[in-house]
Amino acid sequence: MNQQHQDERTRIRAAVDRLLGGEATASDGSLTVLALAVEAGVTRMAIIRRHTDLKNEFYSRVRNETAQTPEPEKLLRATVAKLKTTITEQRAEIEELRRQVTGLALAGAVLTDQLHAPQQNPAADNNLLPFTRL
C-alpha cells in the first residue's frame, strides 16, 4: 500500500468515528457513504471502489452502535416491499385474465356449435327466439 492509500484509510476511519459520535465537521452528519466521503475528504468512489472493507465496516457499525438501519438498506427494503406488492397484484390480474380467457373460449365454442348445428324448429321451443339478422 502506498502512503496516499494509507492516508485515505486513516482519514476514513477518523471520519467514521466522528460521524458515529455525532461530531461531524465537514458533512451534514448523516450516516451515509456520501457524508462519510465528505467528512474524510475523499471521493465517494474512493470509498466504494478502493475501500469497500471500510464502507462495510461503517455500515456494520451504524447498525450495531446506533441501532439504525443504513439508508441504502432502507431503500432496498422499501423497493423489495413495493416489488412484492406488484408481484401479488400482477398474479391476481393474471388469474383474472385466465378466467376471462377460459370464459371467452367456452363462449366461442358454444357460438361455433350453434352456428354449425342444424336449424331447429323454433316453434318446438317456446322459450327460445330465433336470432335474426337486421
Backbone as CSV, one residue per row, in Angstrom:
resi,resn,N_x,N_y,N_z,CA_x,CA_y,CA_z,C_x,C_y,C_z
1,MET,0.831,-1.173,0.000,0.000,0.000,0.000,0.882,1.245,0.000
2,ASN,0.523,2.198,-0.862,1.306,3.427,-0.872,0.824,4.376,0.225
3,GLN,1.569,5.449,0.409,1.292,6.381,1.500,-0.055,7.081,1.317
4,GLN,-0.402,7.444,0.072,-1.674,8.129,-0.179,-2.847,7.219,0.185
5,HIS,-2.746,5.961,-0.193,-3.794,4.989,0.113,-3.947,4.823,1.630
6,GLN,-2.849,4.724,2.307,-2.871,4.573,3.770,-3.440,5.820,4.427
7,ASP,-3.100,6.993,3.886,-3.606,8.251,4.424,-5.133,8.339,4.255
8,GLU,-5.635,7.909,3.095,-7.082,7.887,2.869,-7.768,6.992,3.895
9,ARG,-7.223,5.831,4.122,-7.814,4.891,5.074,-7.847,5.487,6.488
10,THR,-6.792,6.166,6.854,-6.738,6.801,8.182,-7.815,7.882,8.290
11,ARG,-7.937,8.702,7.231,-8.948,9.768,7.242,-10.363,9.192,7.255
12,ILE,-10.588,8.104,6.543,-11.916,7.483,6.507,-12.265,6.924,7.884
13,ARG,-11.326,6.254,8.517,-11.589,5.705,9.857,-11.891,6.821,10.862
14,ALA,-11.156,7.910,10.772,-11.408,9.041,11.670,-12.782,9.646,11.385
15,ALA,-13.161,9.706,10.107,-14.467,10.249,9.727,-15.596,9.350,10.235
16,VAL,-15.389,8.044,10.186,-16.385,7.105,10.709,-16.609,7.381,12.189
17,ASP,-15.523,7.527,12.930,-15.639,7.786,14.367,-16.370,9.102,14.638
18,ARG,-16.054,10.153,13.849,-16.731,11.442,14.046,-18.219,11.339,13.727
19,LEU,-18.555,10.679,12.624,-19.972,10.565,12.243,-20.758,9.781,13.294
20,LEU,-20.202,8.672,13.737,-20.901,7.851,14.724,-20.954,8.534,16.094
21,GLY,-20.004,9.402,16.355,-20.005,10.146,17.613,-20.859,11.403,17.552
22,GLY,-21.432,11.684,16.370,-22.261,12.880,16.214,-21.455,14.162,16.213
23,GLU,-20.198,14.077,15.794,-19.304,15.234,15.812,-18.795,15.561,14.414
24,ALA,-19.672,15.555,13.436,-19.278,15.831,12.055,-18.760,17.259,11.936
25,THR,-17.684,17.426,11.165,-17.093,18.755,10.986,-17.248,19.270,9.560
26,ALA,-17.279,18.374,8.585,-17.319,18.823,7.195,-18.593,18.407,6.471
27,SER,-19.349,17.483,7.026,-20.547,16.983,6.340,-21.791,17.338,7.144
28,ASP,-22.938,16.885,6.645,-24.205,17.157,7.344,-24.433,16.192,8.514
29,GLY,-23.545,15.225,8.689,-23.643,14.300,9.809,-24.524,13.093,9.566
30,SER,-25.078,12.976,8.357,-25.912,11.803,8.072,-25.033,10.565,7.984
31,LEU,-25.632,9.439,8.224,-24.874,8.180,8.253,-24.940,7.504,6.893
32,THR,-24.361,8.177,5.895,-24.326,7.670,4.533,-22.889,7.679,4.025
33,VAL,-22.661,6.969,2.930,-21.325,6.945,2.332,-20.957,8.333,1.811
34,LEU,-21.929,9.046,1.292,-21.653,10.394,0.794,-21.156,11.296,1.925
35,ALA,-21.846,11.266,3.056,-21.406,12.073,4.197,-20.030,11.603,4.683
36,LEU,-19.811,10.307,4.664,-18.512,9.763,5.071,-17.411,10.276,4.150
37,ALA,-17.674,10.276,2.851,-16.678,10.760,1.887,-16.382,12.238,2.108
38,VAL,-17.425,13.037,2.295,-17.224,14.474,2.539,-16.441,14.676,3.830
39,GLU,-16.822,13.944,4.846,-16.163,14.072,6.150,-14.689,13.675,6.070
40,ALA,-14.379,12.649,5.266,-12.999,12.165,5.156,-12.188,12.949,4.131
41,GLY,-12.871,13.729,3.299,-12.150,14.490,2.275,-11.703,13.631,1.109
42,VAL,-12.467,12.578,0.816,-12.176,11.713,-0.330,-13.431,11.632,-1.189
43,THR,-13.293,11.076,-2.379,-14.466,10.932,-3.239,-15.283,9.727,-2.793
44,ARG,-16.546,9.776,-3.116,-17.433,8.654,-2.791,-16.949,7.389,-3.492
45,MET,-16.471,7.537,-4.714,-15.980,6.383,-5.480,-14.749,5.762,-4.824
46,ALA,-13.943,6.583,-4.181,-12.772,6.035,-3.490,-13.221,5.072,-2.399
47,ILE,-14.267,5.444,-1.679,-14.768,4.561,-0.616,-15.425,3.332,-1.221
48,ILE,-16.204,3.528,-2.248,-16.952,2.413,-2.834,-16.037,1.420,-3.538
49,ARG,-15.014,1.921,-4.215,-14.170,1.025,-5.014,-12.882,0.595,-4.322
50,ARG,-12.183,1.540,-3.705,-10.875,1.200,-3.128,-10.951,0.772,-1.675
51,HIS,-11.965,1.239,-0.979,-12.044,0.977,0.460,-13.378,0.324,0.817
52,THR,-13.728,-0.706,0.087,-15.000,-1.405,0.292,-15.091,-1.966,1.707
53,ASP,-13.977,-2.455,2.205,-13.996,-3.011,3.561,-14.346,-1.944,4.597
54,LEU,-13.867,-0.727,4.387,-14.187,0.354,5.321,-15.649,0.771,5.190
55,LYS,-16.170,0.740,3.980,-17.591,1.051,3.765,-18.448,0.023,4.490
56,ASN,-18.114,-1.250,4.339,-18.868,-2.312,5.013,-18.737,-2.204,6.531
57,GLU,-17.551,-1.871,6.985,-17.324,-1.685,8.420,-18.164,-0.509,8.939
58,PHE,-18.224,0.564,8.152,-19.028,1.732,8.523,-20.490,1.343,8.688
59,TYR,-21.050,0.661,7.686,-22.457,0.265,7.770,-22.702,-0.717,8.915
60,SER,-21.762,-1.585,9.161,-21.891,-2.518,10.282,-21.910,-1.766,11.607
61,ARG,-21.036,-0.801,11.731,-21.006,-0.005,12.973,-22.268,0.840,13.110
62,VAL,-22.762,1.381,11.998,-24.009,2.153,12.054,-25.114,1.264,12.598
63,ARG,-25.207,0.054,12.075,-26.248,-0.885,12.501,-26.078,-1.276,13.969
64,ASN,-24.870,-1.563,14.376,-24.622,-2.067,15.733,-24.591,-0.977,16.798
65,GLU,-23.967,0.141,16.504,-23.763,1.167,17.525,-24.928,2.143,17.650
66,THR,-25.663,2.338,16.581,-26.747,3.324,16.640,-28.116,2.673,16.552
67,ALA,-28.159,1.380,16.352,-29.422,0.646,16.188,-30.246,1.240,15.059
68,GLN,-29.569,1.763,14.061,-30.241,2.304,12.884,-29.939,1.418,11.689
69,THR,-30.866,1.440,10.752,-30.641,0.736,9.503,-30.027,1.728,8.526
70,PRO,-28.917,1.366,7.887,-28.299,2.279,6.926,-29.284,2.661,5.816
71,GLU,-29.150,3.865,5.311,-30.062,4.408,4.305,-30.172,3.520,3.054
72,PRO,-29.060,3.029,2.496,-29.201,2.160,1.317,-30.022,0.901,1.613
73,GLU,-29.852,0.359,2.819,-30.624,-0.824,3.185,-32.109,-0.486,3.308
74,LYS,-32.421,0.688,3.857,-33.817,1.114,3.945,-34.435,1.224,2.555
75,LEU,-33.684,1.830,1.637,-34.183,1.990,0.267,-34.404,0.632,-0.397
76,LEU,-33.465,-0.281,-0.193,-33.611,-1.613,-0.779,-34.809,-2.350,-0.188
77,ARG,-34.998,-2.231,1.112,-36.140,-2.895,1.752,-37.463,-2.323,1.242
78,ALA,-37.520,-1.010,1.061,-38.734,-0.384,0.530,-38.992,-0.845,-0.901
79,THR,-37.932,-0.938,-1.688,-38.076,-1.400,-3.065,-38.551,-2.844,-3.103
80,VAL,-37.991,-3.685,-2.256,-38.406,-5.090,-2.204,-39.875,-5.202,-1.809
81,ALA,-40.304,-4.416,-0.824,-41.707,-4.450,-0.396,-42.630,-4.018,-1.536
82,LYS,-42.223,-2.969,-2.246,-43.034,-2.487,-3.365,-43.113,-3.540,-4.474
83,LEU,-41.990,-4.186,-4.753,-41.968,-5.223,-5.788,-42.811,-6.430,-5.396
84,LYS,-42.794,-6.791,-4.121,-43.624,-7.913,-3.665,-45.101,-7.580,-3.847
85,THR,-45.487,-6.348,-3.541,-46.867,-5.922,-3.733,-47.234,-5.974,-5.211
86,THR,-46.343,-5.491,-6.059,-46.586,-5.510,-7.507,-46.751,-6.938,-8.011
87,ILE,-45.906,-7.840,-7.537,-45.986,-9.237,-7.958,-47.328,-9.838,-7.545
88,THR,-47.751,-9.568,-6.316,-49.039,-10.088,-5.833,-50.190,-9.567,-6.688
89,GLU,-50.161,-8.266,-6.989,-51.215,-7.677,-7.819,-51.198,-8.260,-9.232
90,GLN,-50.009,-8.449,-9.789,-49.923,-8.993,-11.145,-50.369,-10.450,-11.193
91,ARG,-50.076,-11.218,-10.154,-50.551,-12.603,-10.122,-52.071,-12.651,-10.096
92,ALA,-52.684,-11.777,-9.301,-54.148,-11.730,-9.244,-54.715,-11.323,-10.605
93,GLU,-54.081,-10.361,-11.250,-54.533,-9.920,-12.569,-54.392,-11.049,-13.597
94,ILE,-53.303,-11.783,-13.535,-53.091,-12.898,-14.461,-54.168,-13.959,-14.259
95,GLU,-54.486,-14.266,-13.011,-55.535,-15.258,-12.738,-56.882,-14.788,-13.276
96,GLU,-57.198,-13.510,-13.094,-58.450,-12.966,-13.619,-58.469,-13.042,-15.143
97,LEU,-57.361,-12.731,-15.779,-57.286,-12.812,-17.241,-57.426,-14.258,-17.712
98,ARG,-56.863,-15.192,-16.973,-57.009,-16.611,-17.330,-58.472,-17.038,-17.245
99,ARG,-59.174,-16.571,-16.208,-60.610,-16.892,-16.091,-61.383,-16.302,-17.262
100,GLN,-61.054,-15.071,-17.627,-61.733,-14.431,-18.746,-61.467,-15.174,-20.054
101,VAL,-60.224,-15.585,-20.261,-59.878,-16.320,-21.492,-60.650,-17.632,-21.546
102,THR,-60.718,-18.329,-20.424,-61.465,-19.588,-20.381,-62.930,-19.346,-20.701
103,GLY,-63.515,-18.319,-20.079,-64.917,-17.995,-20.348,-65.149,-17.620,-21.793
104,LEU,-64.264,-16.832,-22.367,-64.409,-16.439,-23.771,-64.224,-17.631,-24.706
105,ALA,-63.301,-18.520,-24.373,-63.103,-19.716,-25.201,-64.351,-20.588,-25.165
106,LEU,-64.948,-20.742,-23.980,-66.184,-21.533,-23.878,-67.326,-20.868,-24.638
107,ALA,-67.445,-19.552,-24.522,-68.490,-18.835,-25.254,-68.276,-18.979,-26.752
108,GLY,-67.037,-18.907,-27.191,-66.731,-19.094,-28.618,-67.088,-20.492,-29.086
109,ALA,-66.807,-21.479,-28.242,-67.145,-22.858,-28.606,-68.651,-23.036,-28.704
110,VAL,-69.404,-22.447,-27.783,-70.859,-22.548,-27.828,-71.401,-21.874,-29.073
111,LEU,-70.897,-20.694,-29.385,-71.359,-19.976,-30.574,-71.010,-20.736,-31.851
112,THR,-69.815,-21.309,-31.894,-69.422,-22.090,-33.066,-70.331,-23.313,-33.212
113,ASP,-70.624,-23.965,-32.089,-71.516,-25.120,-32.106,-72.903,-24.722,-32.598
114,GLN,-73.401,-23.607,-32.127,-74.727,-23.142,-32.550,-74.732,-22.780,-34.024
115,LEU,-73.632,-22.222,-34.497,-73.551,-21.826,-35.901,-73.608,-23.037,-36.820
116,HIS,-72.972,-24.133,-36.416,-72.900,-25.322,-37.256,-73.989,-26.351,-36.948
117,ALA,-74.798,-26.108,-35.942,-75.876,-27.046,-35.588,-77.001,-26.927,-36.618
118,PRO,-77.679,-28.032,-36.908,-78.801,-27.954,-37.848,-79.907,-27.079,-37.262
119,GLN,-80.615,-26.379,-38.129,-81.691,-25.492,-37.699,-82.792,-26.297,-37.039
120,GLN,-83.201,-25.831,-35.885,-84.303,-26.481,-35.187,-85.578,-25.703,-35.466
121,ASN,-86.658,-26.353,-35.253,-87.945,-25.703,-35.430,-88.172,-24.792,-34.233
122,PRO,-88.204,-23.441,-34.425,-88.360,-22.527,-33.304,-89.678,-22.724,-32.583
123,ALA,-90.658,-23.246,-33.254,-91.949,-23.435,-32.603,-91.869,-24.546,-31.560
124,ALA,-90.879,-25.429,-31.687,-90.761,-26.541,-30.751,-90.300,-26.052,-29.376
125,ASP,-89.529,-25.032,-29.336,-89.064,-24.471,-28.061,-89.740,-23.125,-27.841
126,ASN,-90.708,-23.119,-26.951,-91.457,-21.887,-26.717,-90.622,-20.812,-26.018
127,ASN,-89.574,-21.214,-25.327,-88.779,-20.221,-24.595,-87.592,-19.708,-25.394
128,LEU,-87.407,-20.152,-26.629,-86.299,-19.706,-27.459,-86.824,-18.874,-28.612
129,LEU,-86.136,-17.815,-28.902,-86.466,-16.992,-30.043,-85.354,-17.111,-31.066
130,PRO,-85.671,-17.169,-32.312,-84.633,-17.287,-33.345,-83.850,-15.977,-33.448
131,PHE,-82.590,-16.095,-33.722,-81.739,-14.926,-33.914,-81.885,-14.501,-35.354
132,THR,-82.293,-13.283,-35.580,-82.448,-12.795,-36.950,-81.502,-11.664,-37.182
133,ARG,-81.020,-11.597,-38.374,-80.104,-10.508,-38.732,-80.921,-9.323,-39.206
134,LEU,-80.455,-8.154,-38.880,-81.154,-6.936,-39.284,-80.713,-6.494,-40.641
